[in-house]
Amino acid sequence: MLKSNSKLTTNHPILLIEDDHHYAKLVEIYLLEAELLNCTITHCPSLQLGMDELMAKPGHYAVVLLDLSLPDSQGFSTLYNLLTHFPKLNVIVMTGQSDKRLGVEAVKAGAQDFLVKGKFDEDQLAKALRYSIERNNILLRLEETQGLAHIGHWECSPSEHIFNASDEVYRIFGRPFKHPLTCEDILKEGSPFHLFMELQEEAEQGEKIQKDCWIKREDEEERFVSLTCTGTKTEEGHYIFYGIIQDITERKQAEELRKARDLAEQTARVREQFIASISHEMRTPMNAISGMSHLLMKTGLSGEQEEFIVSIQKSSEVLLGIINDILDASAIQNEQLKFTNHYFHLRELFYQLINLMKHKASEKKLGLELNIAPNVPDHFCGDSVRLNQILYNLVGNAIKFTDKGKVVIEVRLIDNTEEMARLKVLIKDTGIGIKEDTIDDIFKPFSRVLHPGRIYEGTGLGLPITQSLVEQQGGVIGVESKFGEGSIFYFEISYKKELPNNKDFLTNALPITSFDEPFSILLVEDHKMNQLVAKKTLEKQWPKVYVHIADDGEAAIQFLLQHPPVDIILMDIQMPRRDGFSTTQYIREKMDAPQSKIPILAMTAHANVTAHEQYRTAHFDNFVLKPFDPDELFKKIQYHLQR
């Protein structure tokens, strides 16, 4: 092995693989005389020694000058062996005069250039080396750019049985560089590379073909690629094809993800609109059923008639509970469950719960007890509506699954600071209990308790909803149970300790009173039955009330323009011609006082209006959710009238 320096400054290491020492010396002399090229030459007399040198110094040599006739390798196989092991190598082959055609074939097979021995001088050698190095540098930069962009290119001449592809094509198809692609690869049906043949057949008429498709790599991984192929003719008449392939899998996956996200968002919007619409359509007649049964209970009824009305009320409560469960389950699924903080009296809330539940317990001859520890504060700030919902679900379940004995509610103070208090509430029953192998499933949606010979009503959504209500307020919930002996459901939750000073607390705390002076209410409602229910309910509570009725928002505006101001307005939301939102906005912004200052309460069957507090931004003073609780309606009207 011989080394020599053409100049002191080394720029381009060159490996010369040549068995003729005299010819190797001549090449060195040529390079010494070529002043435009700085290089360092390393000479190896055989292919194996040259390959050993390349293996020892990977990526070191700028050019390999390769004689095709060596002691250990002859002809075209010399280049093939070298490029098989070093596919990215920059090679200039040297052939004898009689083997000139081998040089042409060598270039087609991947060599950068060829020189015919005895036919080149120092300038031609230097020029070939310089062009080869510059071309190789450009190709390397192109390969780097293609690698960053995941773009590869190929060219194919079927008539000459030539196929060349860039490094990125190999990477895209997962093909090792040491296994060069050949025409046989693209001709073989079932091969991942047969795709190139299909494109070329389509591009035979000189048209540019573009296609996006999934491919399966040799390692079975699937990738999504974009391909273009163009066919052109040479002067000799040969269908040469040039193509570009780009791996756009990540872009495709991002598009699929965006489409899936958009579809999910659209589905969620449609589902929310559908559920809100169903809620409204079900709550509206429910309001009439509930209101009429409430009015009937205040008339002189026989024992049998009263029993019928009680059955109607119970069925209404069950149906309303199902509607609420569906709405809450949808809100939880769409991450739209809302909580509002207001002041409430804890003991009053539990007393009201007991009053509501004692009738259900007495029907089954069950005891219902409430034990609140003396150190539990009275006033808190939090979402009392959600707390009441949690308690209603848990106590209702305890009564439903208990046939004898009692249900006990315990409230304990487990942590107490100056600002916050953490409560633990336990609901104990002596009911059927829960089997150990099913206790982990009870908080799953649509889970039902199976008991021999008994079918228990319900959607199977109550406990999952309760769990979400507790956990989304920073609390924890759990259960302990022994089959056949009873269960203990418990939850912990923290609330602020503050004294009441807002209108929500004051409204709820007001006792319902009668008014000695006459007053007027404008009821804006398009549903005839609900008009009758509201009017009769108000007149039975306050005999001196004057209830005026407008069938829609447009009629309400005309009434207010033509009559003296009323004391309060009860406004339905969904109505023909003009809805409650735009009507209220018109009153607030287009009318003068005192009409523009009249208190307006939204009466709506749309639960989302109250959950999202849309009524506040729409200039309503408060709301009443249909089917309305008469006492709640009376208190809110009374509060605004007394102001």
CORDAMO-V836114 format. One record per run of one state. SS is the DSSP state (alpha for helix, beta for strand, coil for the rest). FROM is the first residue (numbers start at 1). LEN is the number of residues. If there is no record, write none. Layout:
ss=(SS:SS)
from=(FROM:FROM)
len=(LEN:LEN)
This chain:
ss=(coil:beta:coil:beta:coil:alpha:coil:beta:coil:alpha:coil:beta:coil:beta:coil:beta:coil:alpha:coil:beta:coil:alpha:coil:beta:coil:alpha:coil:beta:alpha:coil:beta:coil:alpha:coil:alpha:coil:alpha:coil:beta:coil:beta:coil:beta:coil:alpha:coil:alpha:coil:beta:alpha:coil:beta:coil:beta:coil:alpha:coil:beta:coil:beta:coil:alpha:coil:beta:coil:beta:coil:alpha:coil:beta:coil:beta:coil:alpha:coil:beta:coil:alpha:coil:beta:coil:alpha:coil:beta:coil:alpha:coil:alpha:coil:beta:coil:alpha:coil:alpha:coil:beta:coil:alpha:coil)
from=(1:2:6:12:18:21:34:39:45:47:57:63:68:69:71:73:75:76:86:91:96:97:110:113:117:122:150:151:158:161:162:166:167:174:183:188:194:203:208:217:222:234:239:248:249:298:303:334:342:346:364:367:373:379:383:384:401:406:417:420:430:436:442:451:452:454:455:462:472:476:483:486:497:503:510:519:525:528:542:545:551:553:563:568:573:580:591:595:598:599:605:607:612:614:618:622:626:630:643)
len=(1:4:6:6:3:13:5:6:2:10:6:5:1:2:2:2:1:10:5:5:1:13:3:4:5:28:1:7:3:1:4:1:7:9:5:6:9:5:9:5:12:5:9:1:49:5:31:8:4:18:3:6:6:4:1:17:5:11:3:10:6:6:9:1:2:1:7:10:4:7:3:11:6:7:9:6:3:14:3:6:2:10:5:5:7:11:4:3:1:6:2:5:2:4:4:4:4:13:1)
